[in-house]
Amino acid sequence: MGAAPAGGTHTRVFASLTVRAPGRGVPQLTLYLREGCGLCERMAAELSALESRYTFALERIDIDEDPGLAVRFNAKVPVLAVDGEILCCHYLDTPALIDELTRHD
């Protein structure tokens, strides 16, 4: 994934991500998005629909608020990471996400 640039939101975001041990903790989902992006809105809505069936923490990050994230994810948004690892870009990979959410229950 490459080194994170110093300072700004980018550093704060990755400092807050934690990798959970099997069977412990709530999965941390991070949705990197951009305001006004139709694909971003669609993925956010799909994630909201899953919140009633699965337990996870969701952080939404507008990449345009951090120049480093804007460069890194520009044409890839929306990007979904689970516990700090990118799971999918552009469209929600629902089977892969459900696998991640149920793997360590």
CNS distance restraints for C-alpha pairs under 8 A (distance, minus, plus):
assign (resid   4 and name CA) (resid  10 and name CA) 6.91 0.50 0.50
assign (resid   4 and name CA) (resid  11 and name CA) 6.80 0.50 0.50
assign (resid   4 and name CA) (resid  68 and name CA) 7.88 0.50 0.50
assign (resid   5 and name CA) (resid  10 and name CA) 7.21 0.50 0.50
assign (resid   5 and name CA) (resid  11 and name CA) 7.30 0.50 0.50
assign (resid   5 and name CA) (resid  68 and name CA) 6.51 0.50 0.50
assign (resid   6 and name CA) (resid  10 and name CA) 7.90 0.50 0.50
assign (resid   6 and name CA) (resid  11 and name CA) 6.54 0.50 0.50
assign (resid   7 and name CA) (resid  11 and name CA) 5.66 0.50 0.50
assign (resid   7 and name CA) (resid  12 and name CA) 7.91 0.50 0.50
assign (resid   8 and name CA) (resid  12 and name CA) 6.88 0.50 0.50
assign (resid   8 and name CA) (resid  66 and name CA) 6.63 0.50 0.50
assign (resid   9 and name CA) (resid  13 and name CA) 6.03 0.50 0.50
assign (resid   9 and name CA) (resid  65 and name CA) 7.64 0.50 0.50
assign (resid   9 and name CA) (resid  66 and name CA) 5.94 0.50 0.50
assign (resid  10 and name CA) (resid  14 and name CA) 6.47 0.50 0.50
assign (resid  10 and name CA) (resid  66 and name CA) 6.69 0.50 0.50
assign (resid  10 and name CA) (resid  68 and name CA) 6.89 0.50 0.50
assign (resid  10 and name CA) (resid  69 and name CA) 6.55 0.50 0.50
assign (resid  11 and name CA) (resid  15 and name CA) 6.05 0.50 0.50
assign (resid  12 and name CA) (resid  16 and name CA) 6.30 0.50 0.50
assign (resid  13 and name CA) (resid  17 and name CA) 6.69 0.50 0.50
assign (resid  14 and name CA) (resid  84 and name CA) 7.37 0.50 0.50
assign (resid  17 and name CA) (resid  28 and name CA) 7.00 0.50 0.50
assign (resid  17 and name CA) (resid  83 and name CA) 6.23 0.50 0.50
assign (resid  17 and name CA) (resid  84 and name CA) 5.91 0.50 0.50
assign (resid  18 and name CA) (resid  28 and name CA) 7.38 0.50 0.50
assign (resid  18 and name CA) (resid  83 and name CA) 6.01 0.50 0.50
assign (resid  18 and name CA) (resid  84 and name CA) 7.17 0.50 0.50
assign (resid  19 and name CA) (resid  83 and name CA) 5.26 0.50 0.50
assign (resid  19 and name CA) (resid  84 and name CA) 7.13 0.50 0.50
assign (resid  20 and name CA) (resid  24 and name CA) 6.09 0.50 0.50
assign (resid  20 and name CA) (resid  25 and name CA) 5.94 0.50 0.50
assign (resid  20 and name CA) (resid  26 and name CA) 7.61 0.50 0.50
assign (resid  20 and name CA) (resid  27 and name CA) 7.17 0.50 0.50
assign (resid  20 and name CA) (resid  83 and name CA) 7.30 0.50 0.50
assign (resid  21 and name CA) (resid  25 and name CA) 7.45 0.50 0.50
assign (resid  22 and name CA) (resid 104 and name CA) 5.09 0.50 0.50
assign (resid  22 and name CA) (resid 105 and name CA) 7.88 0.50 0.50
assign (resid  23 and name CA) (resid 104 and name CA) 4.40 0.50 0.50
assign (resid  23 and name CA) (resid 105 and name CA) 5.17 0.50 0.50
assign (resid  24 and name CA) (resid 104 and name CA) 7.31 0.50 0.50
assign (resid  24 and name CA) (resid 105 and name CA) 7.70 0.50 0.50
assign (resid  26 and name CA) (resid  55 and name CA) 6.60 0.50 0.50
assign (resid  26 and name CA) (resid  56 and name CA) 5.35 0.50 0.50
assign (resid  26 and name CA) (resid  57 and name CA) 6.59 0.50 0.50
assign (resid  27 and name CA) (resid  55 and name CA) 7.43 0.50 0.50
assign (resid  27 and name CA) (resid  56 and name CA) 4.92 0.50 0.50
assign (resid  27 and name CA) (resid  57 and name CA) 6.21 0.50 0.50
assign (resid  27 and name CA) (resid  82 and name CA) 6.76 0.50 0.50
assign (resid  27 and name CA) (resid  83 and name CA) 6.15 0.50 0.50
assign (resid  27 and name CA) (resid 101 and name CA) 6.82 0.50 0.50
assign (resid  28 and name CA) (resid  56 and name CA) 6.01 0.50 0.50
assign (resid  28 and name CA) (resid  57 and name CA) 4.91 0.50 0.50
assign (resid  28 and name CA) (resid  58 and name CA) 6.15 0.50 0.50
assign (resid  28 and name CA) (resid  59 and name CA) 7.68 0.50 0.50
assign (resid  28 and name CA) (resid  82 and name CA) 5.74 0.50 0.50
assign (resid  28 and name CA) (resid  83 and name CA) 4.99 0.50 0.50
assign (resid  28 and name CA) (resid  84 and name CA) 7.71 0.50 0.50
assign (resid  29 and name CA) (resid  56 and name CA) 6.82 0.50 0.50
assign (resid  29 and name CA) (resid  57 and name CA) 5.88 0.50 0.50
assign (resid  29 and name CA) (resid  58 and name CA) 4.74 0.50 0.50
assign (resid  29 and name CA) (resid  59 and name CA) 6.26 0.50 0.50
assign (resid  29 and name CA) (resid  80 and name CA) 6.85 0.50 0.50
assign (resid  29 and name CA) (resid  81 and name CA) 5.64 0.50 0.50
assign (resid  29 and name CA) (resid  82 and name CA) 4.63 0.50 0.50
assign (resid  29 and name CA) (resid  83 and name CA) 6.28 0.50 0.50
assign (resid  29 and name CA) (resid  84 and name CA) 7.84 0.50 0.50
assign (resid  30 and name CA) (resid  58 and name CA) 5.76 0.50 0.50
assign (resid  30 and name CA) (resid  59 and name CA) 4.80 0.50 0.50
assign (resid  30 and name CA) (resid  60 and name CA) 5.91 0.50 0.50
assign (resid  30 and name CA) (resid  61 and name CA) 7.21 0.50 0.50
assign (resid  30 and name CA) (resid  80 and name CA) 5.71 0.50 0.50
assign (resid  30 and name CA) (resid  81 and name CA) 5.10 0.50 0.50
assign (resid  30 and name CA) (resid  82 and name CA) 6.50 0.50 0.50
assign (resid  30 and name CA) (resid  83 and name CA) 7.89 0.50 0.50
assign (resid  30 and name CA) (resid  84 and name CA) 7.63 0.50 0.50
assign (resid  31 and name CA) (resid  44 and name CA) 7.69 0.50 0.50
assign (resid  31 and name CA) (resid  58 and name CA) 7.23 0.50 0.50
assign (resid  31 and name CA) (resid  59 and name CA) 6.16 0.50 0.50
assign (resid  31 and name CA) (resid  60 and name CA) 4.80 0.50 0.50
assign (resid  31 and name CA) (resid  61 and name CA) 6.09 0.50 0.50
assign (resid  31 and name CA) (resid  78 and name CA) 6.79 0.50 0.50
assign (resid  31 and name CA) (resid  79 and name CA) 5.80 0.50 0.50
assign (resid  31 and name CA) (resid  80 and name CA) 4.68 0.50 0.50
assign (resid  31 and name CA) (resid  81 and name CA) 6.56 0.50 0.50
assign (resid  32 and name CA) (resid  60 and name CA) 6.08 0.50 0.50
assign (resid  32 and name CA) (resid  61 and name CA) 4.86 0.50 0.50
assign (resid  32 and name CA) (resid  62 and name CA) 6.02 0.50 0.50
assign (resid  32 and name CA) (resid  63 and name CA) 6.16 0.50 0.50
assign (resid  32 and name CA) (resid  73 and name CA) 7.81 0.50 0.50
assign (resid  32 and name CA) (resid  77 and name CA) 6.45 0.50 0.50
assign (resid  32 and name CA) (resid  78 and name CA) 5.61 0.50 0.50
assign (resid  32 and name CA) (resid  79 and name CA) 5.05 0.50 0.50
assign (resid  32 and name CA) (resid  80 and name CA) 6.36 0.50 0.50
assign (resid  33 and name CA) (resid  37 and name CA) 7.52 0.50 0.50
assign (resid  33 and name CA) (resid  40 and name CA) 5.56 0.50 0.50
assign (resid  33 and name CA) (resid  60 and name CA) 7.09 0.50 0.50
assign (resid  33 and name CA) (resid  61 and name CA) 6.05 0.50 0.50
assign (resid  33 and name CA) (resid  62 and name CA) 5.03 0.50 0.50
assign (resid  33 and name CA) (resid  63 and name CA) 5.93 0.50 0.50
assign (resid  33 and name CA) (resid  77 and name CA) 5.47 0.50 0.50
assign (resid  33 and name CA) (resid  78 and name CA) 4.84 0.50 0.50
assign (resid  33 and name CA) (resid  79 and name CA) 6.78 0.50 0.50
assign (resid  34 and name CA) (resid  40 and name CA) 6.73 0.50 0.50
assign (resid  34 and name CA) (resid  62 and name CA) 5.11 0.50 0.50
assign (resid  34 and name CA) (resid  63 and name CA) 5.92 0.50 0.50
assign (resid  34 and name CA) (resid  64 and name CA) 6.43 0.50 0.50
assign (resid  34 and name CA) (resid  77 and name CA) 7.06 0.50 0.50
assign (resid  34 and name CA) (resid  78 and name CA) 7.45 0.50 0.50
assign (resid  35 and name CA) (resid  40 and name CA) 7.88 0.50 0.50
assign (resid  35 and name CA) (resid  62 and name CA) 6.91 0.50 0.50
assign (resid  36 and name CA) (resid  40 and name CA) 7.98 0.50 0.50
assign (resid  36 and name CA) (resid  41 and name CA) 7.81 0.50 0.50
assign (resid  37 and name CA) (resid  41 and name CA) 6.30 0.50 0.50
assign (resid  38 and name CA) (resid  42 and name CA) 6.19 0.50 0.50
assign (resid  39 and name CA) (resid  43 and name CA) 6.23 0.50 0.50
assign (resid  39 and name CA) (resid  77 and name CA) 7.65 0.50 0.50
assign (resid  39 and name CA) (resid  78 and name CA) 6.52 0.50 0.50
assign (resid  39 and name CA) (resid  90 and name CA) 6.40 0.50 0.50
assign (resid  39 and name CA) (resid  91 and name CA) 7.09 0.50 0.50
assign (resid  40 and name CA) (resid  44 and name CA) 6.13 0.50 0.50
assign (resid  40 and name CA) (resid  77 and name CA) 6.64 0.50 0.50
assign (resid  40 and name CA) (resid  78 and name CA) 4.89 0.50 0.50
assign (resid  40 and name CA) (resid  90 and name CA) 7.59 0.50 0.50
assign (resid  41 and name CA) (resid  45 and name CA) 6.17 0.50 0.50
assign (resid  42 and name CA) (resid  46 and name CA) 6.25 0.50 0.50
assign (resid  43 and name CA) (resid  47 and name CA) 6.16 0.50 0.50
assign (resid  43 and name CA) (resid  78 and name CA) 7.18 0.50 0.50
assign (resid  43 and name CA) (resid  91 and name CA) 6.54 0.50 0.50
assign (resid  43 and name CA) (resid  92 and name CA) 5.90 0.50 0.50
assign (resid  44 and name CA) (resid  48 and name CA) 6.17 0.50 0.50
assign (resid  45 and name CA) (resid  49 and name CA) 6.29 0.50 0.50
assign (resid  46 and name CA) (resid  50 and name CA) 6.52 0.50 0.50
assign (resid  46 and name CA) (resid  92 and name CA) 7.61 0.50 0.50
assign (resid  47 and name CA) (resid  51 and name CA) 6.44 0.50 0.50
assign (resid  48 and name CA) (resid  52 and name CA) 7.68 0.50 0.50
assign (resid  49 and name CA) (resid  53 and name CA) 7.99 0.50 0.50
assign (resid  50 and name CA) (resid  54 and name CA) 6.06 0.50 0.50
assign (resid  51 and name CA) (resid  55 and name CA) 6.44 0.50 0.50
assign (resid  51 and name CA) (resid  56 and name CA) 7.18 0.50 0.50
assign (resid  54 and name CA) (resid 101 and name CA) 7.05 0.50 0.50
assign (resid  55 and name CA) (resid 101 and name CA) 7.57 0.50 0.50
assign (resid  56 and name CA) (resid 101 and name CA) 7.61 0.50 0.50
assign (resid  62 and name CA) (resid  66 and name CA) 7.80 0.50 0.50
assign (resid  63 and name CA) (resid  67 and name CA) 7.43 0.50 0.50
assign (resid  63 and name CA) (resid  69 and name CA) 5.11 0.50 0.50
assign (resid  63 and name CA) (resid  70 and name CA) 4.92 0.50 0.50
assign (resid  63 and name CA) (resid  73 and name CA) 7.31 0.50 0.50
assign (resid  63 and name CA) (resid  74 and name CA) 7.78 0.50 0.50
assign (resid  64 and name CA) (resid  69 and name CA) 7.24 0.50 0.50
assign (resid  64 and name CA) (resid  70 and name CA) 5.36 0.50 0.50
assign (resid  65 and name CA) (resid  70 and name CA) 7.75 0.50 0.50
assign (resid  66 and name CA) (resid  70 and name CA) 6.16 0.50 0.50
assign (resid  67 and name CA) (resid  71 and name CA) 6.25 0.50 0.50
assign (resid  68 and name CA) (resid  72 and name CA) 6.16 0.50 0.50
assign (resid  69 and name CA) (resid  73 and name CA) 5.82 0.50 0.50
assign (resid  69 and name CA) (resid  74 and name CA) 7.56 0.50 0.50
assign (resid  70 and name CA) (resid  74 and name CA) 5.05 0.50 0.50
assign (resid  73 and name CA) (resid  77 and name CA) 5.97 0.50 0.50
assign (resid  73 and name CA) (resid  79 and name CA) 7.44 0.50 0.50
assign (resid  76 and name CA) (resid  89 and name CA) 5.82 0.50 0.50
assign (resid  76 and name CA) (resid  90 and name CA) 6.19 0.50 0.50
assign (resid  77 and name CA) (resid  89 and name CA) 6.18 0.50 0.50
assign (resid  77 and name CA) (resid  90 and name CA) 5.68 0.50 0.50
assign (resid  78 and name CA) (resid  89 and name CA) 5.61 0.50 0.50
assign (resid  78 and name CA) (resid  90 and name CA) 5.04 0.50 0.50
assign (resid  78 and name CA) (resid  91 and name CA) 7.31 0.50 0.50
assign (resid  79 and name CA) (resid  86 and name CA) 7.09 0.50 0.50
assign (resid  79 and name CA) (resid  87 and name CA) 7.72 0.50 0.50
assign (resid  79 and name CA) (resid  88 and name CA) 5.90 0.50 0.50
assign (resid  79 and name CA) (resid  89 and name CA) 4.37 0.50 0.50
assign (resid  79 and name CA) (resid  90 and name CA) 6.44 0.50 0.50
assign (resid  80 and name CA) (resid  86 and name CA) 5.83 0.50 0.50
assign (resid  80 and name CA) (resid  87 and name CA) 5.69 0.50 0.50
assign (resid  80 and name CA) (resid  88 and name CA) 5.46 0.50 0.50
assign (resid  80 and name CA) (resid  89 and name CA) 6.38 0.50 0.50
assign (resid  80 and name CA) (resid  92 and name CA) 7.70 0.50 0.50
assign (resid  81 and name CA) (resid  85 and name CA) 5.00 0.50 0.50
assign (resid  81 and name CA) (resid  86 and name CA) 3.98 0.50 0.50
assign (resid  81 and name CA) (resid  87 and name CA) 5.25 0.50 0.50
assign (resid  81 and name CA) (resid  88 and name CA) 7.23 0.50 0.50
assign (resid  82 and name CA) (resid  86 and name CA) 6.32 0.50 0.50
assign (resid  82 and name CA) (resid  87 and name CA) 6.37 0.50 0.50
assign (resid  82 and name CA) (resid 100 and name CA) 7.83 0.50 0.50
assign (resid  87 and name CA) (resid  93 and name CA) 7.62 0.50 0.50
assign (resid  87 and name CA) (resid  96 and name CA) 7.60 0.50 0.50
assign (resid  87 and name CA) (resid  97 and name CA) 7.43 0.50 0.50
assign (resid  88 and name CA) (resid  92 and name CA) 6.31 0.50 0.50
assign (resid  88 and name CA) (resid  93 and name CA) 6.19 0.50 0.50
assign (resid  92 and name CA) (resid  97 and name CA) 7.99 0.50 0.50
assign (resid  93 and name CA) (resid  97 and name CA) 6.18 0.50 0.50
assign (resid  94 and name CA) (resid  98 and name CA) 6.05 0.50 0.50
assign (resid  95 and name CA) (resid  99 and name CA) 6.10 0.50 0.50
assign (resid  96 and name CA) (resid 100 and name CA) 6.28 0.50 0.50
assign (resid  97 and name CA) (resid 101 and name CA) 6.13 0.50 0.50
assign (resid  98 and name CA) (resid 102 and name CA) 6.02 0.50 0.50
assign (resid  99 and name CA) (resid 103 and name CA) 5.65 0.50 0.50
assign (resid 100 and name CA) (resid 104 and name CA) 7.65 0.50 0.50
assign (resid 101 and name CA) (resid 105 and name CA) 7.61 0.50 0.50
